[in-house]
Every structure is written in structure tokens, then in C-alpha cells.
Amino acid sequence: MRPAVSSENLITASGVAPLEFTMEVLRKLDVFAPDTLHAWFDTSTAEAVGFLGAPIYRQDRFQA
């Protein structure tokens, strides 16, 4: 089962797939080039966001 699907005039997604739903809407509206759209999606996933909060960026690392 795919988290988001689209047809001619219908886009739907699971309630736990807001990024996939947004990606389908942006694709249907032709807001971004396909490569840009995929790059946006890849940097918006939990894995990418989690990387941005990696331990090396924690404030307590710099406290004496």
C-alpha cells in the first residue's frame, strides 16, 4: 500500500503521510521540477531532520 496516491483530479493519503501527500500535491500543481521536488522530499524526511539534530550540534557539548 502506497502512503499517497493521485489520479486525475484526486489526491489522497494516509493520515500518517503528510509529506507524501504534500509531494503529490506539489507534483500535480507542477510547482517544482521533478529533481527539485525529490530533493525537497529527501531533506524533509525524519532521517534528514534527525541528522540535523546530531549530537555534535547539542549546546551542552560546548558548556564547561
Secondary structure as GFF3:
##gff-version 3
##sequence-region A 1 64
A	DSSP	beta_strand	4	6	.	.	.	ID=ss1
A	DSSP	beta_strand	11	13	.	.	.	ID=ss2
A	DSSP	alpha_helix	18	29	.	.	.	ID=ss3
A	DSSP	alpha_helix	34	44	.	.	.	ID=ss4
A	DSSP	alpha_helix	46	52	.	.	.	ID=ss5
A	DSSP	three_ten_helix	55	57	.	.	.	ID=ss6
A	DSSP	three_ten_helix	59	62	.	.	.	ID=ss7
###
